Amino acid sequence: MTQHEEQLYALESAYTDLALEEALLALRDHFSGRIAFSTSLGLEDQVLTDAIFRHQLDVDVFTLDTGRHFKETYNTLAETVEHYGQPIRVMYPQTQAIEQYVSVNGVNAFYESVEQRKTCCYLRKIEPLNRALAGAEVWVTGVRAAQSDFRANMKFFEWDTQRGLVKFNPLLHWTTKDLWAYVKAHQVPYNPLHDQHFPSIGCAPCTRAIAVGEDERAGRWWWESYNQECGLHDGTSQLRSAA
């Protein structure tokens, strides 16, 4: 077990029974560096945004504007900023890189192959995320185990080997019912696409509504036949058991 894994294993059990607000407040007791939260403006992240802003926590809140979002997503961003009176930093892709990619491959090249799709995701999401997280000690995410088989194996705390920081997933064991109960109790603004069978909302060309019985992330890159991830959460090392 590495030094990072030993530290995070100790924290894992300490945070298991903490309420969301308690867990976010406790982060400052364990980490002195910058804590960053990347919001996709989806239901999970709106819950986290509410907890952060309502308790005035020292967390750097930012979002990634890929340039291909639904209009409802942009409206949710504007409504959230107005509702809390707090800024949300917006990160954009590198203009020259996007211009070159589209000029060479076409505006919808991501439909043509997995490689093309992953390249698009990297330029529009991962590269801006890496810039936003540079120098941060902790990255707070809205990842939930129920979202997919891949995410079901995640832990509260993970070491992101790619970015060299701690990743904290405080909503890991929350259900969809838990999310909606929180949203209603605290009158949290949310994307209206959630009411139209879009549990997971990404770029408009790459997201569809899901059918009854489908996984929550089945509407993401639906034309591909395997795990629905863009690469944002693939760089973490799983904590080993105590044995």
C-alpha positions in Angstrom: 0.0 0.0 0.0 1.4 3.4 -1.0 1.7 6.4 1.3 -1.2 8.1 -0.5 -3.4 4.9 -0.2 -2.6 4.6 3.5 -3.8 8.2 4.1 -6.9 7.7 2.1 -7.8 4.4 3.6 -7.8 6.0 7.0 -10.0 8.7 5.8 -12.4 6.3 4.0 -13.7 4.8 7.3 -13.8 8.2 9.0 -16.1 9.7 6.4 -18.4 6.7 5.9 -21.2 7.9 8.2 -20.8 11.7 7.8 -23.6 13.8 6.4 -22.8 15.7 3.2 -22.3 19.0 4.9 -20.2 17.4 7.7 -18.0 15.7 5.1 -17.3 18.9 3.2 -16.6 20.8 6.3 -14.2 18.1 7.6 -12.1 18.2 4.4 -10.5 21.4 5.6 -9.4 19.6 8.8 -7.5 17.1 6.7 -6.3 19.1 3.8 -4.7 22.6 3.8 -4.4 23.0 0.0 -6.9 24.2 -2.5 -10.1 22.2 -2.7 -11.8 22.4 -6.2 -15.2 21.2 -7.3 -16.0 20.7 -11.0 -19.7 21.0 -11.6 -21.4 19.6 -14.7 -24.6 21.3 -13.6 -26.3 17.9 -13.3 -28.5 16.9 -10.4 -25.6 15.5 -8.3 -23.5 18.6 -8.8 -26.3 21.0 -8.1 -26.7 19.3 -4.7 -23.0 19.8 -4.0 -23.1 23.4 -5.3 -25.9 24.1 -2.8 -24.0 22.5 0.1 -20.9 24.5 -0.8 -22.5 27.9 -1.4 -25.1 27.6 1.4 -22.4 26.9 4.0 -20.0 29.4 2.4 -17.3 26.8 2.1 -13.8 27.6 0.8 -14.1 25.6 -2.3 -13.1 26.7 -5.9 -16.3 26.0 -7.9 -15.9 25.8 -11.7 -17.6 24.3 -14.7 -16.4 23.2 -18.2 -18.1 24.8 -21.2 -17.4 22.4 -24.1 -19.2 24.7 -26.6 -21.7 21.9 -27.3 -24.0 22.0 -24.3 -27.8 22.0 -24.4 -29.4 25.5 -24.0 -31.0 24.1 -20.8 -27.6 23.6 -19.4 -26.6 27.2 -20.0 -29.8 28.4 -18.5 -29.2 26.3 -15.4 -25.7 27.8 -15.0 -27.2 31.4 -15.2 -30.0 30.5 -12.8 -27.6 28.9 -10.3 -25.3 31.9 -10.2 -28.3 34.2 -9.7 -29.9 32.0 -7.1 -26.8 31.8 -4.8 -25.2 35.1 -5.7 -21.9 33.3 -6.0 -19.6 33.0 -9.1 -19.0 29.8 -10.9 -15.7 29.9 -12.8 -16.1 28.8 -16.5 -13.3 26.9 -18.2 -13.2 26.8 -22.0 -11.3 24.6 -24.5 -8.2 25.9 -26.3 -9.6 27.7 -29.3 -6.8 26.8 -31.7 -7.0 23.1 -30.8 -10.8 23.0 -31.4 -10.5 24.9 -34.6 -7.9 22.5 -36.0 -9.8 19.4 -34.9 -13.0 20.5 -36.5 -11.3 21.8 -39.7 -9.5 18.5 -40.2 -12.1 16.0 -39.0 -15.5 17.7 -39.3 -17.9 19.1 -36.7 -19.4 15.7 -35.8 -16.3 13.5 -36.2 -17.0 12.0 -32.7 -19.6 9.7 -34.3 -17.1 8.1 -36.6 -14.9 6.2 -34.1 -14.1 5.8 -30.5 -10.7 7.4 -31.1 -12.3 10.5 -32.6 -14.8 10.8 -29.8 -12.1 10.5 -27.1 -10.1 13.1 -28.9 -13.0 15.5 -28.9 -13.7 14.7 -25.2 -10.0 15.4 -24.4 -10.0 18.8 -26.2 -13.3 20.0 -24.8 -13.3 18.5 -21.3 -10.2 16.8 -20.1 -7.6 19.5 -21.1 -9.6 22.3 -19.6 -10.2 20.2 -16.5 -6.5 19.6 -16.1 -5.9 23.4 -16.2 -8.6 24.1 -13.7 -7.3 21.5 -11.3 -3.6 22.5 -11.6 -2.3 23.1 -8.1 -5.4 21.8 -6.3 -4.9 19.3 -3.5 -8.5 17.9 -3.5 -11.0 17.4 -6.4 -14.6 17.1 -5.2 -16.9 15.2 -7.7 -20.5 14.2 -8.0 -19.7 10.6 -8.9 -22.2 8.0 -7.7 -21.9 4.2 -7.5 -25.4 3.7 -9.0 -24.5 5.5 -12.2 -22.6 2.6 -13.9 -20.8 -0.6 -13.3 -17.5 1.3 -13.6 -18.4 3.8 -10.9 -19.8 1.1 -8.6 -16.2 0.1 -7.8 -15.1 3.6 -6.7 -14.4 4.7 -3.2 -15.1 7.9 -1.2 -11.4 8.8 -1.5 -9.1 7.9 -4.4 -5.7 9.0 -5.5 -5.8 10.5 -9.0 -2.5 9.3 -10.4 -2.8 11.3 -13.6 -3.3 14.7 -11.8 -1.5 14.0 -8.6 -4.3 14.9 -6.3 -7.0 13.4 -4.0 -10.4 12.8 -5.5 -13.3 12.9 -3.1 -16.7 11.4 -4.1 -19.1 12.4 -1.2 -22.3 11.4 -3.0 -20.9 7.9 -3.8 -23.7 6.0 -2.1 -26.6 8.4 -2.7 -29.6 7.2 -4.6 -31.6 9.1 -7.2 -34.3 9.3 -4.6 -31.8 10.9 -2.1 -30.9 13.5 -4.7 -34.4 14.6 -5.4 -35.3 14.7 -1.7 -32.4 17.1 -1.1 -33.3 19.2 -4.2 -36.9 19.6 -3.0 -36.0 20.2 0.6 -33.5 23.0 -0.2 -35.2 24.3 -3.4 -32.1 23.7 -5.5 -32.4 24.9 -9.1 -31.9 22.0 -11.6 -31.7 21.3 -15.3 -35.3 20.7 -16.7 -33.9 18.0 -18.9 -33.9 15.8 -15.8 -37.7 15.9 -16.0 -37.5 14.5 -19.6 -35.6 11.3 -18.8 -32.1 12.7 -19.0 -30.5 11.5 -15.7 -27.0 12.2 -17.1 -26.5 15.3 -19.2 -23.4 16.1 -21.3 -22.9 17.6 -24.7 -26.1 17.8 -26.7 -24.8 15.7 -29.7 -23.7 13.0 -27.4 -26.6 12.7 -24.9 -30.1 11.2 -25.4 -33.0 10.4 -23.0 -33.0 6.9 -21.6 -35.7 4.3 -21.6 -37.1 2.5 -18.6 -34.7 0.0 -17.2 -31.6 1.4 -18.8 -28.5 2.4 -16.8 -28.4 6.1 -15.8 -25.5 6.8 -18.2 -26.9 4.8 -21.1 -27.8 8.0 -22.9 -24.1 9.1 -23.0 -22.3 8.1 -26.3 -25.1 5.6 -26.8 -23.7 4.5 -30.2 -20.7 2.9 -28.5 -21.1 -0.5 -27.0 -19.0 -0.4 -23.8 -18.5 1.6 -20.6 -19.8 5.1 -21.0 -16.9 7.3 -19.7 -15.1 10.2 -21.4 -11.8 9.9 -19.5 -12.4 12.4 -16.7 -12.5 9.7 -14.0 -10.2 7.1 -15.5 -7.0 8.2 -13.8 -7.6 7.1 -10.3 -6.0 4.3 -8.3 -8.4 2.2 -6.3 -7.7 1.8 -2.5 -6.7 -1.8 -1.6 -8.2 -3.7 1.2 -6.6 -3.5 4.6 -5.2 -7.0 4.0 
